[in-house]
Structures are given as structure tokens and as C-alpha cells.
Amino acid sequence: MFPPSNWSVRTQLLAVVLVPFITALVLGGLRIGSAVQNAQDIDNIRQLVRLVDKGTGLLEELEDERDLTALHVAAGPTGDTSRLDAQRSQVDAALAQVRAEAAHVHRGTNPVLATRLAVLDAFGGEVASLRHTVAHSKMRFLSVVNAYTALIAGLTDALDVLTPDIAHQTLATRAGALETFAQATEAASRQRALLGGVLAQGYFTSNEAQGMTLADRQQQALTDEFRSSAPPAQRQFYERTVTGRDVNKAEVLQKQVLARQGTSRLRLDAGEWFDTMTSKLEMMRLVEKRLVGSVEDESSREQHQAERSVFITSLVVLLILLLTFGVTHVVMQSIVGSLHTLRDSALDITERRLPEVVRQLRGSSNAQLETTEFEPTGINSTDETGRVAHAFDDVHRDSVRLAFEQAQLRDRINATFVNLSQRSQILVERQLELIDHLENGEQDPDLLASLFKLDHLATRMRRNGENLLVLAGEKAGRRWSAPVRLVDVLRAATSEIEQYQRVQLRGLVTADVDGRAVNDIVHLIAELLENATTFSSPDTKVLVTSRLLSGGGARIDIQDSGIGMTTKDLEEANDRLLNPPVVDVSVARRMGMFVVGQLSGRHGICVQLRRPSPRGITAVVLLPQKLVREHGDHMDPPGLSARYNSEGRLTGWRNYDTTEQPDESTLTKRAYRARRQGGARSAGRA
């Protein structure tokens, strides 16, 4: 596949337009899919609502069976079972309806729903097993109530299929109210069973009293929760329905029985209690059916709204896509011609004309610069594309003008740097000659030490002047025609800094350095030594070691024990050494690093800063093979310093060890002169 830079303008414009077009298509498809999924979810909820409706009927029938069974067991096995048998038949019929409705429910990938539907499928076997246990065992009525209650609780959990899958707030609120009120109805039915059994057997135990009290509290708590969470219309319907004489009578009978706890004279009829509580339960179940109907009505309304949303969303997405396609086609046809011309002109300017002008400005004289001509794009239309072309012409014209002005300014600044450097170099050289003359004739050690310091300051001034030449891109005026020993190069670099006493030369090798690069190498190493002594404690030493490389060339390590650098600063410094920046104001703050980078790039020298330990920095200087060659007999014997002729060649050694006992002034002068005569600058004067 061709890269985008090789596409035609028409293809690029089409690609740009296709991105939002495809995005709109995908988002529209997702929106339609979401609407369809929402409609499908609402339809599944409607199926679950119908299942809950049938399941609520099964719960009511099973509660009645529990209560009648408890009443029968409490009265004794000789009682009439016709009413109980009829109730069991109603439970079986309701269970069959639940199974039939559950078969139509879409299970999907919901494992919780599949588990609960499986419980409904196996519920008939659990009911039959419980009936057999009650009929063939001597269970007390409280045990019967607890067994049926556990069975009803399992059925209630299995029918809790609505709330987890409802995302609509109104529907979820109504389903939650239905669930709460169904639990309150079950608690009221359990009260009927417990109190009816107690009245049938004529007494009750503490466990039975505790069960009745617990059931009453649960009913009250669930009823209060329903009143606080149900919609106002449902709450008002409950208050209008569950009221009257039977409701009040049931509460009075329950209080009378609980008041006679611990006596054997209850003197209340179980049938009267059962019928009164049944009347109250019928009122509550009427409210429960109303709640089921409201949930079903709300699900129907949500389904109609979801289907309408699917239709509207599909229509809007289709219209947007058609409109986008039509507008894109018209706009593409109207601008593609002008864009072709503008593209060709822009590419010609950026790839040929403007780079050519910049090259001419960098390498031409002022007279040639003034003849540089500006060539416009050639688009003369007045529409937006023409305006862009005219603006591009203005940018092109200003770019050429700025490049011209920058070239002129750069030449003037470089000339200023060279002029200032040359003036200062002449004065510094005269100052050094005068200092040498004063040193040769001075015998006072204190005054001689002051002259030495003045000599170092003058040497630093000369190096700063040479920095200006480096900034201007010029080369130093000092040149060598013959090779110079590497040890003399290092000594000369040491003599260029103020704190030369802190520099220790170790592991020096016998090698010669190409004379044409000596001054730049001395300058480079002096800048590194200056940094090492400046950014380290005055009471520490700066170690300079050198060794020859097996592949040719030499390596010089300058190690200090200073404050060190962070990893980020170290990376930035090495990058500036490898790629010196353009001369600007920021270079003045890092003059030494800039000079090192320029000088190393001039001769192919590699300079890198490293952090060998938590404290201190090591500057590694790698001299290439073309600048260094090994020399076997060039090390200074103890007490000797090399002597060079006027052409810079080695002519012999100078011995500073004599049998006489010189005074302190003589020792000071000899030590300093030995250092200077061993340096490249003094060798040049010889």
C-alpha cells in the first residue's frame, strides 16, 4: 500500500472525509444496535413480568396450602382434609402455569437467570417431597410452617428475575415495590399459619410465640418500606384497600392471643382467626395484583418507546449519511482542481525553491544575496484556495527575507567576534611577554608567585579570546608544523587554567599528537579541566590519565570528585557535545560545552561525560588514530623537560637538577618554568 504522502489530492481529501463518514456510520450503527438491544431487553423484561405474575399466583396458593396444612397438623390427623386437598390441586395448577411461562423466557447468556429458571423447573418435585414428609411423619405444626416457609423463600428467590436486569429507573422502582410488598404479604400469611396452629392445639410454646412476634415485626417493617419507596399512586391504593373491620379485628385477635401467653386458656376459635386473616390477605393480594399490573403496563410502555426509538434513530442516521455523502461529493468536485495546483506549487516551493534560496544565502556574498529573486505560486483566484496561495506566497517571501537578514546579521556578528578576538589576542600576547620578562628578572618568591598568578589570568584571557573565534567559526592563529608529545599537550592544557595545582597527571603514555590539531586539543582539554576544577571542592584533586587504544588513537580521562550531574542533565550535556547548537544567547551560559563540541567536531574527536560514581564526573576524550601516533622514547626522565627547536622538533632535554642548593625563590621559578616550558605554548615560543 502506498504511503499517504504519495496519494493524490483527491484521494487524500476522500480519505479525510471517509474518516468522519465511517465514524458516523459506525456510531450510527452502534446507536441503532443499542436501540435494538434495548427493545429486545424490554421484550425480555415483559416475558419476565408475565412469569412473575404467574409466580405470584403460585406463591399465594402455596401460602394457603402452608397455612391449611399447619392448621390440619395442629388440630390432629383426624380432621377433614377436603379443603386442603382442593388447595393442593390449585397449587399444582398454578405450578403448571409457571412452568409453561418459564419455557417462553429467553435465557440468553445470563447464568443467574438460567439457574433460577432451573429452580422453577424442579420446584414441583420439592413440593411433592414436602407433602409426602408431612403426611408420613409426626411433625409439629411449627416444623411444618418452617418447612413450607423455606420452600416459599426458595420460590421467592427464584422469581427474583426482574430487578437485576432492569436498567429503567421507573420500571425498577415499581419492580422493587412489588418485591417488597410480596414479602410483606408472605409475612402476614405466616402469621395466619402460626396463630391458627396455636389456637387449634390450644396452647403455644415460647418458640411459637417468638415466631409470631418475628413474623409480625417483619410484616410491619416491610409494609413501612413499601410505603416509603412505592410510587404515590400505589401507596394510596394500598391505604384505601387494606383497611376495614377485618384488618382491625385481626390485629385485636393477635394481641389477645399474645397477652395470654403462658396460660392454657386461650378461649379463641381457630376458624374465626383463619377467616379474619384470610380476608386481610385477600386485600393485600389485591394490592399485589395491582402492583404486578403496573409493572406490566410500564414494561409495555417502555417497549413501545424502545421500538419508536429504533425507528427514529435508523431514519436520522440514514439521512445524515446521505447528506454527508452528497455534500462531500459536491465540495470535492469544487476544490480538487485548485488544490492540485496549490499542492504542486507548495511542493515546488518547499522541496526546491526555498531550500535553494537558503543554500544560496548561506554560501554567497552580500552582492549575490541581493540578486535573489522571489517566485510566486501562480494562483490568482479570489476564493479560499486563492487566498491560501497568496498567504503562502507571503510566507515564502518573508522566509526569504528573514533568511537574508539572518545571513547578514550572522556575518556581521562573526566579523565582530573575530575583530574583538584579534585585538584582545594581541594585547594578551604583549602582556605575556612582559610578564615573562618580569619573571626572569625577579628573585622575590612572593612577588614571583603573584606574577605566576597574573600569567595564568592572562592565559585564561587568551583562551576566552579564542572562544570568540570558535563562536565565529574561525580557527586559532597559533599553529604547529611538527608533532607535539601528548604529555606536553596535557601540561599545556593544565597551564591554561587557574587551579593548575589541583591537576594530577597519571599513567601518561609516550605518543605524539599531530601539530595541526595541538592548539585545538589543548583548548578542548583546558575547557574540560576548567569545568572539573570549578564544579568540585578546592581541596580535591582532578585526575588526568591517558592510554593508547588497541585500534589506534588515544583515550584521555579527566575525573573530578565534584557535585556530579543528574541523569537527565548528563544526557542533555552529551547531546550538546555531539550536536552543538546554533549560536544564540543560551550558548553564552554554556560557552565551555559549546567550544568543546565545536573543537571535537572539527577534528573528529569524541567527547563524552560519564558518571562512574554517585559523586563526580569523568570526561572521556577519544583522539582518533589520524591525530595520535605512538612514540617509544619520548617520556621525560626524572628532572628533565623536553626542548624543541624553532621548527617544533625535539632537540634534547633540559636538566633542572643541580648539585647546588638553591634558595626558595629559585625553586619557585624553576618549578613554574619547567611547567611552562613543558607546555605547548612555551614550546611554540622556543
N, C-alpha and C positions, 0 to 999 in steps of 0.2 A: 504494500500500500504506500502511495506517495505521501511524503510529509506535508503538512498543511502549508508550508512555505512555497510548495510547488503547485498548489491548487490555483485554478483560475479565479478571477474576481467573482464571477457568477457562482462558482462552487463554494467559495468562502462565504458569500452572502447567504447562499442557500443553507450552508452548514450552520451559520449563526442563527438563521431563522428556524431551522429544524430543531435546535435545542429547546427554545420555548414551546415550539409546536408539539414536539414529542413529550415535553414536560406536561403541557396542558392535557395532552391525550392520556398520559399515564395517570395524572392526578384526577382527570375526569373519570377514567376507568376505575380508579380506586374509590372515588366518591360514589359512582354507580354501584360498584361491588359492595361498598359499605351499606348503601341504602338497601340493596337486595338482601344482604345478610341480615340487616336489621329487620326487614319484613319477614324473613324466614325465622328469625328468633322470636318475633311476636307471634307467628303462627304456632311455633313450638310451645310458647307460653300458653296460648289458647288451648292447646291439647292438654297441657298440664293442668290448666284451670278446670277443664272438664273432668280430668282424673281426680283432682282434689274434691270436686263436687260429689262424685260417686264415692270417694273415700270418706268424706264427711258423713254421708249417709250410712256407710258401713260402721264408722265409729259410733254413731248414735245407736244403731241396732246392737252392736257388741256391748255397749254400756248398759243397755236394757237387759241383755242376756246376763251380764255380770250381776246386776242388781237382783234380778229374779232368782238366779242361781244361789246367791248369798242368802236371800230370804228363804228359799227352799231348804238349804242345808241347815240354817239356824232353826227352822220350825220342826225339822225331823224328816226322816226319809218316807214317812207315810203320807205326806201331803199330796195335794193334787198337782200334777206336772203338765197338765194340758196347756196352760198359759206359757210355761217355759218351753215346751216343745214347739208351740207356734212361733215363739220368739226366735228359737234356733233356726227354724225354717226361713224366717225373714233375714237372719244373718247370712245364711247360705246363699240366698238370692242376691243380697247386696254384694257379697264377695264375688259372685259370678259377674256382676256388672263391672266391678272394679277390674277384674282380670281382662274382660273384654275391652275396656277403655285403655288399659295399660298396653295392650297389644298394638294400639294405633300410635303410641307415643314414639317419636323419633329419638332413639338413644344417642346417635352420633358418636362422638369420641369422649363423652363425659363419663369417667369411670364411677363417679359418685352416683349419678343418675342411674347408670346400669345396675349398680349394687342395690339401690333402693327398689328398683323395679323387680329385681330378682327376689327381694324380700316379700313383695306383694304376691309374686307367683307362688311362693312357698308358704304363704300365710294360712291357706286352708288346712294344710297338714298340721300346723301348730294349734289351730282352733280345735280340730278333731282330737288331737292328743290330749289337750287340756280337758275337754269334755269327758274323755274316757277316764282320765285320772280322777276327776271329781265323782264320777259315777261308781267307781270301783275302789275307792279308798275312803277312809273315815277322816276327812279333812274338816277342820273347824271353819266356820264361815269367814273368819278373818283371813285365814290362809287362802281361801277361795278368792276373796276380794283382792288380796295381794297378787295372786297368780294372774287373775284377769287384768289387773291394773298394769302389771309388767307386760302382758300381751298387748294391751291397748297402747302403752308407751312405745313399744316397738313399731306398731302400726302408725302411730303419730310421727315417729322419726322417718319412717318410710315415705309418708305422704308429704314430708317437708321438702318438696321438689321445686317450689316456686321461688322462694326468697334468694337462694344462691345464684339463680340465673336471670334475675330481673335487674335491668340497668335503668329503667324508667322510674323516676322518683315517686310519681303519683301511684303507679301500679305497685311499687314496692311497699309504699305506706299502707295501702289497702290490704295487700297480702300479709304484711306484718300484723295488722289489726285482726285479721281473720285468724291467724295462728294463735295470737294471744287469747282471743275470746273462745276459741275451740278448747284451749287448755283450761280456761275458767269453767266452761260447761262440763268438761270431764271431771273437774274437782267437785262440782255440785252433784254430779251423778254418783261419785264415790261417797259423798255424804249420805245420799239416799240409801246406798247399799249398806254402809256401816251402821247407821242408826236404825234402819229397818231390821237388820240382823240382830242388833241388841234388843230391840223391842220384841222380836219373835222368840228369842230364847229367854227373855225375862230378866236378864242381868247383863252387866258388861264389866270386863276387866280393865286394868289400867292401860294395857296396850291398845285395847279398842277405844278407850277414851282419848288416848294420845293420838290415835289415827284420825278420830273425828275432829279433834281440835286442829290437827295439821291440815286436814282437807279444808276446813272452814277458813283457816288463815290463807291458804293458797288461793282459794276462790276469791277472797276479798282483795288480795294483792294483785291477782291477775285482772280482776274487774277494774281496779283503780288504774292499772297500767293501760288497759284498753281505753278507759275514759280520757286519759291524758294524751294518748297517741292516735286515737281514731279521728277521722275527719268529723267536723261538727254535725253533718247530717246523720252519720251513722251513730254518733253518740246520742243525739236527740231521739233517734228512733229507738235505741236501747232504753232510754229513760221513759219513753212513752209505753213501751211494750212490757218490760219486766217490772211490773208493779201490780198492785191489787191485793185482794184478800188472801189468796193462796200464798203469795210471797211473804206476807206478814205472818200468816199462820205457820208457815214452815219455820221461820225464824223463832217464833214463840215455842213451838214444839221442841225444837233443838235445844233451846235454853232450859226448858223444863227437864228434859232428859239429863242434860249435863249437870243440873242442880241436884238431881237425885243420885249422883254417882256415889257408890259405896253402899247403897241400900238395896234391898231385894223387892221393893215395892215401886216399880216404875209406873204401873197403872195407866199405860198408854197403849193404844191399838196400833199394831204394826201396819195394818192395811190402811188406816187413816193417814199415817205418816207417809207411806209409799205413794198414795194417790195425791196427797197435797204436794209432795216434792216432784211428782211426775208432772203436775200442772205447771210448776215453776220451770221445770226443764223444757217443757214444750214452748214456753215463752222464750227462753234463752235460745232454743234451737231455731225458733222463727227468726230471731236476730242473726243467728249464724247463717241461715239460708240467705238472708238479705245481704250479708257480707260477701258470701260466695257469688251472689248475683252481681254485686257492684264490681267485684274483681273481674268477672267475665265481661261485663259491659265495658270496663276500662280497657281490657285487652282487645276487645273488638274495635274500640275507637283508635287504639294505638296501631292496630293492624291496618285499618283504613288509611290512617295518616301516613304510615310507612309506605304503603302501595302508592299513594299520591306523591310522596317524596321521590320514589323511584322514577315515576313518570316525568315529573318536573325536572329532576336532575339530569336525566337522559336527554331531554329536549334542550336544556340550556347548554349542556356540554356539546351537543351536536351543532347547535347554532354558533357557538364560539369557535369551534374547529373550522366550520365552513367560512365564517367571517375572517378568521386568521389566514386561511389558505388564500382566499380571494384578495385580501389587502396585500399579502406578501407577494403574490404574483404581479399585481399592478405596480407596486413600488419597485420590485426587482427589475421589471422591464424599463422603468423610467430612469433609473440611475446607473444601470450597469454600463451603459456606453461611456458616460462621463467618468465613471470610476476606472474604466480601463485606461483612459488617457491619463488620469491623475496618478494611477498606480505606476504606469510606465515612466512618467516624469519624476515621481518621487524616488523610484528605484534608481533612475539615472543620476539624480542629484546625490543620493546617499551612497551609491556604490561607485560613482565615477567622478562627478564634477566636484563635489565638496571635498572628498579626500585628496583629489589632485590639487585643489587650491591650498589646502592645509600643507601639503608637501612642498609646494612652491614657496609658501610663506616661511616655512622653517629653514629652507636651504637657499634662499635668494637674497640678493642685496636690496637696499631700500628702493633703488631705481627700478628694479624688476618688480618689486611688490606693488608699486604704484600703477603698473600696467595691467594688473589683474582685473579681468572683466567679469561681470555678473550676467548669467544667462537665465532668463525666466523659464517657467514651466511651459508656457504656450497655451494655457487655457484662459479664454477671455469671456466665458459665460458669466451671467449675473446671478445664477441660482446658488443654492447652498454649496454645491460641489465647486463652482467657480470661486466662491468666497474662500473655501478651504484652500484652493490652489493659490489664490492671491496671498492668503495668510502664510502659506508655505513659502512663497516667494519672499515675503518679508523676513521670515525666519532665516531663509538661506542668505539673504542679503546681509542681515545683521550678524549672522555667523561668520561670513567672510570678513566683515568689517572688524568684528571683535578679534578674530584670529590675526588680522593685520595689525591692530593696535597692540595685541599681546606680544607679537613678534618684535615690534618696535620697542615696546617697553622692556622686553627681556634683553634686547641688545644694549639698550641704554644702561640698564642695571648691571649687566655683565661688564660693560666698559667702566662703570663707576667702581665696581669691585676691583677690577684689575688695576685701575689707576691708584685707588687707595692702598692696595696691597703693595704695589711697586714703590710708592712713596714711603710707606712705613718700613718696607724691607731695606731700603737704602739707609734710612735713619738708624734702624736696628743694627745693621752691619757696621756702621760707623761707631755706634755705641759699643758694640762688642770689641772692636779693635781698640778703642780707648780703654775699656775695662781690662783687656789683655795686657796692654802697656802698663797700666797701674799695678796689676797683679805681679808682673815680672819684676818690678822695682820695689815692691812692698815687703817689709820684714816683720811688721807688727801682726801677730796671729789674729787678734780681734778684728783689726781693720781688714785683714785679708779675708777673714770669714765673711765679713759684710760685703766685700767685693764679690765673693763667690755667690752670695745670695742675689746680688744685683745682676750678676752674669746669668743666673738661672731665670730671673724675671725677664731679662732681655731675650733669652732663648724662647721663653713662652710667648713673648710678644711676636717674635718672628714666626712661630708656629701659628699663632692666630692670624697673622697676615697671610700665611699660606692657605689657611682655611678659606679666606676670601677668594683666592684663586680657584680653589676646588669648587666653591659655590658658582663661580663664573664659568666653570668648565675648562679652565686653563690648567696648564702643567707648571710645576715649580721650575724656577730658573736654575736651581742647582742641579748639576748633572755629574755622573761618574762615567768614565770611559773604561775602567778596569773593574774586575770583581772585587768585592769587599767581604772580609770574613764575617760570618754570621754572628760571632761573638762581639765583633766591633759594632755591628748593626744594633744588637741588643744594648750594648753600652751607650751608643749614641742616643737610642730611644730613651734610656734611663736618664741621660743627662738633660733631656728636653723637659723634664718635669721638676716641680719644686721639691717634692718629698723623695728625692732620689735615694736618701739614706735607707728608706724602708724597703727598697727593692733588693732582693737576693737572687742572683743568677746561679742556677744549679744545673748539673747534667748537661753542660754545654758541649756541642758536637763540633767537629772540625769540618766545616763546609764553607763555600764561598757563595755569595749572592750576586746575581747579575747587577753590574753597576748602574744600568739604566733604570732599575727599579729600587735602588737603595734608598733614595730620599723618600719615596712614597711609602716604603715599608717602615722606615724609621718613623715617619709621621703617623702611620697607622698604629704601630705598636705604642708610640708615645701617647696617643689618644686613649688606648685601652689601659695603659698604666695610669694615666691621669684619672680615669674613672675608678680604677681599682683603689688608688690611694685616697680619692675623695670620699668614696662611699664605704670606707672601712675605718676602724678605730686607729688613731695615731700610734698606739702602742703595739700594733700588729705588723707583721711583715707581709709583703707581696712577693710570692714566689714565681720565678720565671724559669721554666725548664724547656729544653729543646731536644729533639731527637730526629734522626733521619728515618724516612719511611722506606719500607722494602720495595715499594713500587716506584720510588723516585720522589723527590721533594722532601720537605721537612715539616715538622709539626712543632709549634710553639704554644705552650700552655702558660697562661697568666692567671694565677689563682690568688684570690683575696679571702679574707675572713670577715666580710662586711655584713650589712643588713640583709643582703640577698634580694630576691625578687619573687613575686608570685608567679604561678604557672601561666596565668593569662598575660602578665607583663612580659614574661620571658618569651612567650610565643610572639607577641607583638614586636619585641625588640629584634628577634631573629628574622622576622618578616621584613622589617625595615632595613636590616643589614643585607638581606638577599635582594630586596627590591627597593632601592632608595626612592623616596617620594619626590614629587616635583617641588622645586624650591618655592617655599611660601613662608608666611610668618611663623608657622609651627616649627619649621626647621631650625629657627634660632634657638628654641628651647632645647633642642637635641642636636646641637651642632656637631658634637663629637661623633655620635652614631651616624649622622649623615655623611661626615667626612670619611669615616671608616668604610661605610658602604660604597661610596664613590671610588675610593682608592682601591678597595679589594676588587670591585668590578672592572677597574681599569687594567689590572694585571692578572685576572683570573684567580685571585686568592679567595679562599673560602674562610669566612669568619663566623663562628657560632658561639653563642653563650650557653653555658650549661650550669646546672645546679647539682654538684656532686654530693652535697650535704645540706642539712637544714639551714646552715649559715654560710654565706659567701657565694661567690660566682666564679666560674672558671671560663675565661675567654680562650677558645681554641682557634689558632691561626694555622691554616694549612697552606704552605707555599708550594706551588706546582713545580714539577720537575724542570720546566724551562727556566725557572729563576734560581735554582739551587743546584750546586754540584759538590760532591764530597771532595775534601782536600785532606791529605793524610798527615802533613807535618805543619799544621798551621795553628796549633794551640800555644798559647803563651806559657813559657816555663815560669816557675815561681819568680816573682820580682822583675819580669820582663814585660815590655809592651811593644807591640808591632810598630815598625817605622816604614813609611811609604814615601816613594819619590814623587816628583811633580806630576807624573802621569797616573798616580794612584796605585802603583805596583809595590809589592813588598820588597824592601831592600835590606832588612835586618831587624835587630831587636835593640831596644834601649834598656840598660840596666840601671835601676834606681836603688839597688842595694850596695852600699859602700861601707868601708870599714870605719869611716868617721862617725862620730856621734853628733848628729845634727841637733839643733835646738827645736823647740816646739813649732816655731814659725816655719822652719824649713820643712819639717814633716808635713805640716798642713798644706803648704804649697805643692810639695811633691805628690801627695795623695790626690789632690784635685787635678793637677796637670796630667798625672797618669791616666785619670778617668777621662779627661777631655781628649788627650792625645790618642787614647784607645777608641774614641768615638769617631763616627763618620765625618762630623763637621770639622774636627781638628785635622783629621787625615786629609780632607779636601784642601785645607789651608796649606798643609805641607806640600 
